[in-house]
Amino acid sequence: MNRWRVVLVAVIALAAGWIFFHHDSTDDQSGAPGARGRGGGSVLVGVATAKTGDIPIYLNGLGAVTPRNTVTVHSRVDGQLMRVAFEEGQLVKAGDLLAEIDPRPFQAQLEQAQGQLARDEALLKDARLNLERFKTLFAQDSIAKQQLDTQESLVKQDEGVVQNDRGALDNAKVNMVYTQITSPVNGRVGLRQVDPGNIVHAGDANGIVVVAELQPITVIFAIPEDNIPGVAQRMQTGKLTVEAWDRDNKNKLAQGTLLAIDNQVDPTTGTVKFKAEFPNEDNALFPSQFVNARLLLDIKHDATLIPTAAVNRGSQGTFVYLVKEDKTVALQTITLGPGEGDTVAVEKGVKPGDVVVTDGGDNLRDGSKVEIASDGKPVGKPDVVQDGKHSQHKTNPDDSKGSP
């Protein structure tokens, strides 16, 4: 009985071995992906041709939108808030009325100051007339010199009183003006901090409302300190362009110019703050909004450009697969230059006109045979460079016609 069991186990083992080796042999003959490039099969790849073109050199940094001016509007005088003349979130211009303080107490002070000034001016006029009489009498030796000196002193005192009254009158006029609270800048008002009917004071911490200037607006972002010399040198030759992109780096929000560089490096991060100004005519930038700032430092002309999808990295460094005329590939190490989006410049290792593999490189090795996909790339893959710009390949209904 045990002998039959041994025979049965041996038969099962032989059958399993036959099935395994037969399946592996079938895969090798059919050119399965795992076997392509190792035997006589070809690997289906997408390719692109290296082109000559221009590529921008950007410095990127995370930034925050900051109003050029942010003003907390306070009352300049103490009094009852009679009226609020703005809507929350409203756009206002410099000089627009925002609120009104009860003017009646200040009108009374103004009238008192006017009356006091009129009284003291009359006294001064009388003192000056008496002085002229005393001068005549003194010339006739009719009065003592001391009496003339006393009158001259009285005139000067009255002149001082009148000058003080004029100052009080001006102060009363200013207080009357302060009862009309206006916007100091163009911008957008925030939420109201106090309601009409309340007594407001010049020393109130929150003020009445905050006005933020939005047009123009600024973005403050950080750049590594190693880039300071290059940026400073470029600023001497002209204005540098700065772009603001959304947090996902997909949509360009605004374009402006570099305004200033901070005067010190942050020792904890090794970065320096840059400030850029944007017209913001469409209000695409909002205070405290986080954006990706891109400073255009330079443009590299006549560079050799390939898709970033063609670049591989391994133990031998950065490399690409070059497609040769005999439809085999050669592993070529390269030196990369600046990149932008899906395009990268190559400093060394690739020349214009070279064909590089952009898709399917995972199944390749040096000397592998390849078969180029329709139109030089798999349908729907973005891996072609035209005139220095990366273009997205879209499925063409005609691609299926005549394809193997």
BAKE-525458 format. One record per atom (N, C-alpha, C): residue in one letter; x, y, z. Coordinates in steps of 0.1 Angstrom, whole numbers, plus 5000, padded with zeros to 4 digits. Layout:
aXYZ/...
//
This chain:
m500849885000/m500050005000/m500950125000/n501950125008/n502850245009/n503650264996/r503850144988/r504550164976/r503650234966/w502350204966/w501450274956/w501350424960/r501450454972/r501450604976/r502650674971/v503850604971/v505050664966/v504950684951/v504450584945/v504250594930/v503350714926/l502250724934/l501250834931/l501950974933/v502650994944/v503351124946/v504351154935/a505051054931/a506051074920/a505351114907/v504251054904/v503551094892/v503051234892/i502451274904/i501951414906/i503151514904/a504251484910/a505451574909/a505951584895/l505951474887/l506351484873/l505351564865/a504051544868/a503051624860/a503251774863/a503451814875/a503551954879/a504752014872/g505951934872/g507151994866/g506952014851/w506251914844/w505951934830/w505152054827/i504052074835/i503252194833/i504052324835/f504852334845/f505652454848/f506552484836/f507352394832/f508352414821/f507652444808/h506552374805/h505852404793/h505252544793/h504752594804/h504152724805/h505252834803/d506452814809/d507552904808/d508052914794/s508152794787/s508652794773/s507652864764/t506352854767/t505352924759/t505453074760/d505753124773/d505853264775/d507053314768/d508253244767/d509453284760/d509153304746/q508353204740/q508153214726/q507153324722/s506253354731/s505253454727/s505753594730/g506953614736/g507553744738/g506853814749/a506553754761/a505953814772/a506853934777/p506254034784/p507054154788/p508254114796/g508154014805/g509253984813/g510453924805/a510153864793/a511153804786/a511753894775/r510953994771/r511454084760/r512754154764/g513654164755/g514954224758/g515954134763/r515454014768/r516453914773/r516753814762/g515753784754/g515853684743/g515853754730/g515053694721/g514953744708/g513753844706/g512953864717/g511753954716/g512154104716/s511254184713/s511454334713/s510454394723/v510954504730/v510254574740/v509454694733/l508154704735/l507454814730/l507654934738/v508155044732/v508555164739/v507955284732/g507855394740/g507555524734/g508855604734/v508955694724/v510155764722/v509855914720/a510955994721/a510856134717/a512256174712/t512256284703/t513456324697/t513956454705/a515256454708/a515756574715/a515756694706/k515356804711/k515156924703/k516057034709/t516257134701/t516957264706/t515857364709/g515957434720/g514957534724/g515457614736/d514557704740/d514857784752/d514057724764/i514657734776/i514057694788/i514257794799/p513257834806/p513357934816/p513957874829/i514757954836/i515357914849/i514557984860/y513857904868/y513057964879/y513657934893/l513458024902/l513657994916/l512257984923/n512057874930/n510657854935/n510757864950/g509657924956/g509557934970/g508057944974/l507757904986/l506457914992/l506258054998/g505158114994/g504958254998/g503558275004/a503358395010/a502058435015/a501758565010/v500458585006/v499958715001/v499858805012/t500458925010/t500359035021/t499959165015/p498959225020/p498559355015/p499659455016/r499759545007/r500859645007/r500659735019/n499459765023/n499159845035/n497859785041/t497959765054/t496859715062/t496659825074/v495459885074/v495259995083/v494059965092/t494259965105/t493159955115/t492660095117/v491460125113/v490860255114/v490360285128/h490860385134/h490460425148/h489760555147/s488960585157/s488460715159/s489560805165/r489660935160/r490661025165/r490161105177/v488861095179/v488261165190/v487261075198/d486961105210/d486061025218/d484661085215/g483660995214/g482361035212/g481460915208/q480160945205/q479260845202/q479260815187/l479360685183/l479360645169/l477860665164/m477660755155/m476360785151/m475960705138/r476960685129/r476560615117/r477760545111/v477560425105/v478560355098/v478160355083/a479060405075/a478760435061/a479360335051/f479760215056/f480260115047/f479559985049/e479659895039/e479159755040/e480459665042/e480259575050/e481359485053/e481859415040/g483159415038/g483759355025/g483659445013/q483259575015/q483159665004/q484559715000/l484659744987/l485859814982/l485759964983/v486660024989/v486660174991/v487860234986/k487760364984/k488860444980/k489360534991/a490560584990/a491060675000/a490260805000/g489760845012/g488960955014/g487460925015/d487060805012/d485660765013/d485260765028/l484060815031/l483460815044/l483260675049/l483760645061/l483460515067/l482560515079/a482660625087/a481860635099/a481760785103/e480760805112/e480560945117/e480360945132/i481161035139/i481061055153/i480061175156/d479361175166/d478461285170/d479261415170/p478961505161/p479761635160/p479361745169/r478161735176/r477661845184/r478561895195/p479161805203/p480061855213/p481261935207/f481761885196/f482861955190/f482562085183/q481262085178/q480762215173/q480662325184/a480262285196/a480262375207/a481662425211/q482562335211/q483962375214/q484462465203/l484162445191/l484562535180/l484062675182/e482762685186/e482162815187/e482762885200/q483062815210/q483762875222/q485162925218/a485862855210/a487162895206/a487063015197/q486063025189/q485963145180/q485663265189/g484763255199/g484363365207/g485563415216/q486363325221/q487463355229/q488563435221/l488663385208/l489663455199/l489163595196/a487863615194/a487363745190/a487563845202/r487363795214/r487463875226/r488963925228/d489863825227/d491263855229/d491863935218/e491363925206/e491864015195/e491464155198/a490264175203/a489864315207/a490664375217/l491064295228/l491964345238/l493364375233/l493764295224/l495064325218/l495064455209/k493964475202/k493864595194/k493864715203/d493164715215/d493164825224/d494564845230/a495264735233/a496564755239/a497564815229/r497364785217/r498264845207/r498064985205/l496765025205/l496365175204/l496965255216/n496865195228/n497365265239/n498865275239/l499565175233/l500965175231/l501365285222/e500665305212/e500965415202/e500865555210/r499765565218/r499565695225/r500765715235/f501165605242/f502265615252/f503565655245/k503765605233/k504965645226/k505065795223/t503865845219/t503765985216/t503966075229/l503366025240/l503466105252/l504966095258/f505565975256/f506965965261/f507866055253/a507566065240/a508366155231/a508266295236/q507066335241/q506866465246/q507266485261/d507866375266/d508366375280/d507166395290/s506066335286/s504866355294/s504566235304/i505166115301/i505065995309/i506465935312/a506465855322/a507765785325/a507965675316/k509265645315/k509665525306/k509065395311/q508965385324/q508465255330/q506965235325/q506165335324/q504765325319/q504765275305/l505665325297/l505765285283/l506165135282/d507165095290/d507664955290/d506564865294/t505764905304/t504664825309/t503564795298/q503364905290/q502364885280/q502864795268/e504164815265/e504764725255/e504664575260/s504864555273/s504764415278/s503364365277/l502364455280/l500964415279/l500564375265/v501064445255/v500864415241/v501364275238/k502564245242/k503164115239/k502364005246/q501864025258/q501063925265/q499763905257/d499164015253/d497863995245/d498163925232/e499263945226/e499663875213/e499763725216/g500363695227/g500463555231/g499163485233/v498263565240/v496963505242/v496163485229/v496263575220/v495663565207/v496163445199/q497463425200/q498063315193/q497663185199/n497463175212/n496963055219/n495563035215/d494763135214/d493363125210/d493263065196/r494063115187/r494063065173/r494462915173/g495362875181/g495662735182/g494562645187/a493862705197/a492662635202/a491562625192/l491462735184/l490462735173/l490762625162/d492062625159/d492462525149/d492262385154/n492562355167/n492362225173/n490862185172/a489962285175/a488562255175/a488062225160/k488662295151/k488362265137/k488762125133/v489962085137/v490461955134/v489661845141/n489161865153/n488261775160/n486961755152/m486461865147/m485261865138/m485561775126/v486661785120/v487061705108/v487161555112/y487661535125/y487861395129/y486561325132/t485461395133/t484161335135/t483661255122/q484261295111/q484061225098/q485261135096/i485061005098/i486160905097/i486160855083/t487260875076/t487460835062/t488560725060/s488460665049/s489460555046/s490860625042/p491960575049/p493260635045/p493860575033/v493360465028/v493960395016/v492860335008/n493160304995/n492260224987/n492360074992/g491260014992/g491259874996/g489959814999/r489959705006/r488659635010/r488559645025/v487359685030/v487059685044/v486759545049/g487059525062/g486759395068/g485459395075/l485359315086/l484159315094/l484159425104/r482959485106/r482859595115/r483159545129/q483959635136/q484359595150/q483459665161/v482659765157/v481759825167/v480459875160/d479459875167/d478059905161/d477760045164/p476960105156/p476460245158/p475760255172/g475960375178/g475360395192/g476360375203/n477460305200/n478460285211/n479360405212/i479860425224/i480860525226/i482260475222/v482960545213/v484260505208/v485260595214/h486460545215/h487660615220/h488760605211/a489660705211/a490860695203/a491760585207/g491660545220/g492560435225/g491960295223/d490860275217/d490260145215/d491160055208/a491359925213/a492359835207/a491959785193/n490659755191/n490159695179/n489859795168/g489659925172/g489360025162/g487859995157/i487560055146/i486260045140/i486159945129/v487259945120/v487259845109/v488759835104/v489059735097/v490459715091/v490259725076/v491159815070/v491159825056/v492459775050/a492359675041/a493559615035/a493659655020/e494759715017/e495059755003/e495259624994/l494459604984/l494559484975/l495159514961/q495159634957/q495559674944/q496559794944/p497859774943/p498459644942/p498559564955/i499059444954/i499259354966/i500559294964/t501159244975/t502459184975/t502459034980/v503458964976/v503758824981/v505058824987/i505158774999/i506458755005/i506858605005/f507958564999/f508358424998/f509858415001/a510258285004/a511658265009/a512358184998/i513658224996/i514558164986/i515858124993/p516458014990/p517757974996/p518758084995/e519558105005/e520558215005/e521658204994/d521858084989/d522858074978/d522458144966/n521158174964/n520758244952/n520758394953/i521158444965/i521158594966/i522058664957/p523258624955/p524158704945/p523558704931/g523058594926/g522558594913/g521358684911/v520458684921/v519258764920/v519658914922/a520558944931/a520959084933/a521559144920/q522359054913/q522959104901/q521959124890/r520959034889/r519959054879/r519059174882/m518859204894/m518059324898/m518659454893/q519959454892/q520659574888/q520459604873/t520159494865/t520059514851/t518559534847/g517659514856/g516259534852/g515359464862/k514059474859/k513059414868/k512959264865/l512759184876/l512659044875/l511159004876/t510758914868/t509358864868/t509158764878/v507958774885/v507558674896/v506158624892/e505958494892/e504658444890/e504158384903/a502858394905/a502158334917/a501258224912/w501458104917/w500657984913/w499957934926/d498857864923/d498057804934/d498857704942/r498257654953/r498957564962/r499357424955/d498557384945/d498857264937/d499757284926/n500157414924/n501157444913/n500557404899/k499257424898/k498557384885/k498057514878/n497657614885/n496957734879/n497757854883/k498157934873/k498858054874/k497858164878/l498058224890/l497158324895/l497458464891/a498658504891/a499058644888/a500558654884/q500858764878/q502258784874/q502658924878/g503758944884/g504259074889/g505759084888/t506259174896/t507759204895/t508359194910/l509559164910/l510259154923/l510459294928/l510059324941/l510159454946/l511359474955/a511659384964/a512759404973/a513259264979/i514459274984/i515159154991/i515359205005/d515059115015/d515259145029/d516659165032/n516959235043/n518359265046/n519059165055/q518459055057/q519158945065/q518658815062/v519458715064/v519158575062/v518658505075/d517558425073/d517058355085/d518058245089/p518658255100/p519658155103/p519158015106/t517858005109/t517257875112/t516957795099/t516657865088/t516257805076/t517257825064/g518157915066/g519157945055/g518458005043/t517358085045/t516658145034/t516558295037/v516258365026/v516058515027/v514758545021/k514058645027/k512758675022/k512758775010/f511958745000/f511758834989/f510358884989/k510159004984/k508859064982/k508659104968/a507459054963/a507059074949/a505759154949/e505559234939/e504359314938/e503559274926/f502259264928/f501359224917/f500159324916/p499859364903/p498759464901/p497459414908/n497159284906/n495959214912/n494659284908/e494559324895/e493359394891/e492159304891/d492359174890/d491159074890/d490959024904/n491659074914/n491559024928/n491758874929/a492658814921/a492958674922/a493758644935/l494458734940/l495258714952/l494558774964/f494558704975/f493758744987/f494658744999/p494558845008/p495458855019/p495558725027/s496758685031/s497158565039/s496958435031/q496758445018/q496658325009/q498058265007/f498158135007/f499458075004/f499558044989/v500658074984/v500858054969/v502258004967/n502557944955/n503857914951/n504358024942/a505458084947/a506058194940/a507258144931/r507258184918/r508258144909/r508958264903/l510258284907/l511058394903/l511858354890/l511558424879/l512258404866/l513558464867/l514658384869/l515958434870/l516658454857/d516458364848/d517158374835/d516458284825/i516858284812/i516358194802/i517558144795/k517658004795/k518757944788/k518357914773/h519157974764/h518857964750/h519557854744/d518957794733/d519657694725/d520057574733/a519257534742/a519557414751/a518957294744/t519557174747/t519157044743/t518057004752/l516856984747/l515656954756/l515156814753/i514756744764/i514156614763/i513056614774/p512056524772/p511056504783/p511656454796/t511156494807/t511656444820/t511356294821/a510356244814/a509956104814/a511056014809/a511956074801/a513055994795/a514255974805/v514256054816/v515356044825/v515155934835/n516255854837/n516255744846/n517455764856/r517355704868/r518355714878/r518655574883/g519955554885/g520355424890/g521755424896/s522355314898/s523655304904/s524655374895/q524455374882/q525455444873/q525155594872/g524155644879/g523855784879/g522655814871/t522555934865/t521455974857/t521655934843/f520755864836/f520955814823/f519655814815/v519855794802/v518655774793/v519055654784/y517955604777/y518155504767/y518055564753/l519155564746/l519155614732/l518755504722/v517855534713/v517455434703/v518355454691/k519055344687/k519955344676/k519255294663/e519955314652/e519255284639/e518855134638/d519555044644/d519254904643/d518154864653/k517454964659/k516354934668/k516754864681/t517954894685/t518454854698/t518754984706/v518854974719/v519055084728/v520455084734/a520955204737/a522255214744/a522055294756/l522455254767/l522355324780/l523455444779/q522955564781/q523855684780/q523655764793/t524755784800/t524755864812/t524656014807/i523956094815/i523856234811/i524056334823/t524256454819/t524256564829/t523156654827/l522256664837/l521056744835/l521356894838/g520556974831/g520557124833/g519257164840/p518757284838/p517557324844/p516357254838/g515257244846/g514057184841/g512857274843/e511857254835/e510657334836/e509457244832/g508557214842/g507457124839/g507856984835/d507456944823/d507756804818/d508956804809/t509656914809/t510856934800/t512056964808/v513156904804/v514456924811/v515556944801/a516557024804/a517657054795/a518756954799/v519556904789/v520656814791/v521956884787/e522856894797/e524056964794/e525056874787/k525056744790/k526056654784/k525456514782/g525756444771/g525256304769/g524256294758/v523556394755/v522456384744/v522656514736/k522456494723/k522556604713/k521256614706/p520956724700/p519656744692/p519556634681/g518456574680/g518156474670/g518256334676/d518856314687/d518956184693/d517456144698/v517256014696/v515955954700/v516055894713/v515255934723/v515355874736/v514055804740/v514155704748/v513055624753/v512355704764/t511055724762/t510255794773/t509355704780/d508955584774/d508055504781/d508455354778/g508355274788/g508755134787/g510155104790/g510855204796/g512255184800/g512555094811/d511455054819/d511654964830/d512054824825/n511754794813/n511954654808/n513254654799/l513954754799/l515154764791/l516454744798/r517454704790/r518854704795/r519654744783/d520954774785/d521854814774/d521854704763/g521554744751/g521554654739/g520154584737/s519154614744/s517854554742/s517254594729/k516554504722/k515854544710/k514454604714/v514054704706/v512854774709/v511954784696/e510654794699/e509754824689/e509054954692/i509055054684/i508555184687/i507055184685/a506355234695/a504855234694/a504455334683/s503155324680/s502555414670/s502755554673/d503255634663/d503555774665/d504755804674/g505555694677/g506655714685/g506455714700/k505155684704/k504855684718/k503555614721/p503355554732/p502055494736/p500955604735/v499755564731/v498655664729/v498355724743/g498255854744/g497955924756/g499055954765/k500355924761/k501455954769/k502156084766/p502456174775/p502956304772/p504456294772/d505056264760/d506556254760/d507156294747/v506756414742/v507356464730/v507656614733/v508856654728/v509256794729/v509156864716/q508456974715/q508457054702/q508857194705/d509957234698/d510357374699/d510657414714/g511157324722/g511457354735/g510257354745/k509157314740/k507957304749/k507357164749/h506957124761/h506356984762/h504956994758/s504556894750/s503156894745/s502456764749/q501156774753/q500456654757/q499856584745/h500156454744/h499656374733/h498256334736/k497356354727/k495956314729/k495656204719/t494756124724/t494356004715/t493756064702/n494256014691/n493756044678/n492955934673/p491755954668/p490955844663/p491555774651/d492455844644/d493155784633/d494255694637/d494655704650/d495855624654/d495555474653/s494255444654/s493955294654/s493855244640/k493855334630/k493755284616/k495155244612/g495255124607/g496455074601/g497455034612/s497155034625/s498054994635/s498054844636/p499254784639/p499354634639/p498454574650/
//
